[in-house]
Amino acid sequence: MTNQQTLPLPMALNMTLGESLAKRRTGRAFRANALTDDELSTLLWACAGLTGDEGRRTVPSTLNLKAVSVWVLRDDGTWRYDPAKNQLTRSTTTDCRRASTTHQFDFVTKAPVTLAFVLDHDVANTIRESCFYVDAGTMGQSAYLAATALGLSGCIRASFDHKALGEAMALPDNLEPILMFTVGLPEGK
Ligand SMILES: Cc1cc2nc3c(=O)[nH]c(=O)nc-3n(C[C@H](O)[C@H](O)[C@H](O)COP(=O)(O)O)c2cc1C
């Protein structure tokens, strides 16, 4: 079993920003179909992709620390997104989607992917924690807009047990999942 996956280059997002903003909605009804690698790569790029020298990204980050990373939860395990290599690295083969909610099991376990935004407390250090929730929020909005442009449905989620999910994802103590974005094809399409 391979523990690394190189993603294709992200696709162009051709919907206008105005249309994406106007069409963005939270969706909680998904088909179980997997995302294509093209779709996944594009969503991840929108959340944290590199856009120039010095490692700058599609999203802002507190003090340019980039203390929040993006992880992919799907049926074949938990994967960390490396924006520089456009690659996923698996940390565990456990399907952590169920552990990523306390009560919304119906749609969270059906949707093929949940993106987990994970804070590195070692990088954040003594800076006010709420700043990094803003980092994650900007990533979530990017995920919404990209999902809309790709014809996907998505739901940002904060109701989950951080400790239980961190354990399921086999994260070291300094890494804490702080926000989720569940995404897939909308039901009925
Ligand atoms: C910080 C935050 C946390 C949220 N947590 C959840 C959640 O745990 N579960 C859920 O189903 N929706 C969650 N939502 C989605 C909101 O319910 C949704 O955005 C709201 O009902 C407005 O709908 P809209 O996104 O379609 O405009 C959350 C939204 C935000 C901004």
The ligand as an SDF file (V2000), in Angstrom:
LIG
                    3D

 31 33  0  0  0  0  0  0  0  0999 V2000
  -17.8730   28.5430   12.1240 C   0  0  0  0  0  0  0  0  0  0  0  0
  -18.9850   27.7190   11.5160 C   0  0  0  0  0  0  0  0  0  0  0  0
  -19.2630   26.4890   12.0550 C   0  0  0  0  0  0  0  0  0  0  0  0
  -20.2600   25.6810   11.4750 C   0  0  0  0  0  0  0  0  0  0  0  0
  -20.4640   24.4240   11.9720 N   0  0  0  0  0  0  0  0  0  0  0  0
  -21.3930   23.6340   11.3830 C   0  0  0  0  0  0  0  0  0  0  0  0
  -21.5500   22.2880   11.8380 C   0  0  0  0  0  0  0  0  0  0  0  0
  -20.8860   21.8140   12.7510 O   0  0  0  0  0  0  0  0  0  0  0  0
  -22.4540   21.5230   11.1910 N   0  0  0  0  0  0  0  0  0  0  0  0
  -23.2170   22.0020   10.1430 C   0  0  0  0  0  0  0  0  0  0  0  0
  -24.0180   21.2500    9.6080 O   0  0  0  0  0  0  0  0  0  0  0  0
  -23.0720   23.2610    9.6890 N   0  0  0  0  0  0  0  0  0  0  0  0
  -22.1800   24.0910   10.2770 C   0  0  0  0  0  0  0  0  0  0  0  0
  -21.9640   25.3640    9.7880 N   0  0  0  0  0  0  0  0  0  0  0  0
  -22.6970   25.8140    8.5840 C   0  0  0  0  0  0  0  0  0  0  0  0
  -23.8150   26.8040    8.9170 C   0  0  0  0  0  0  0  0  0  0  0  0
  -24.8810   26.1300    9.5530 O   0  0  0  0  0  0  0  0  0  0  0  0
  -24.2920   27.4800    7.6140 C   0  0  0  0  0  0  0  0  0  0  0  0
  -23.2250   28.2200    7.0490 O   0  0  0  0  0  0  0  0  0  0  0  0
  -25.4750   28.3910    7.8720 C   0  0  0  0  0  0  0  0  0  0  0  0
  -26.6300   27.6460    8.1940 O   0  0  0  0  0  0  0  0  0  0  0  0
  -25.7980   29.3060    6.6930 C   0  0  0  0  0  0  0  0  0  0  0  0
  -26.0400   28.5500    5.5310 O   0  0  0  0  0  0  0  0  0  0  0  0
  -25.2370   28.8540    4.1700 P   0  0  0  0  0  0  0  0  0  0  0  0
  -23.8040   28.4710    4.4080 O   0  0  0  0  0  0  0  0  0  0  0  0
  -25.9000   27.9870    3.1260 O   0  0  0  0  0  0  0  0  0  0  0  0
  -25.3750   30.3110    3.8770 O   0  0  0  0  0  0  0  0  0  0  0  0
  -21.0040   26.1780   10.3650 C   0  0  0  0  0  0  0  0  0  0  0  0
  -20.7170   27.4570    9.8700 C   0  0  0  0  0  0  0  0  0  0  0  0
  -19.7130   28.2020   10.4170 C   0  0  0  0  0  0  0  0  0  0  0  0
  -19.3850   29.5560    9.8160 C   0  0  0  0  0  0  0  0  0  0  0  0
  1  2  1  0
  2  3  1  0
  2 30  2  0
  3  4  2  0
  4  5  1  0
  4 28  1  0
  5  6  2  0
  6  7  1  0
  6 13  1  0
  7  8  2  0
  7  9  1  0
  9 10  1  0
 10 11  2  0
 10 12  1  0
 12 13  2  0
 13 14  1  0
 14 15  1  0
 14 28  1  0
 15 16  1  0
 16 17  1  0
 16 18  1  0
 18 19  1  0
 18 20  1  0
 20 21  1  0
 20 22  1  0
 22 23  1  0
 23 24  1  0
 24 25  2  0
 24 26  1  0
 24 27  1  0
 28 29  2  0
 29 30  1  0
 30 31  1  0
M  END
$$$$
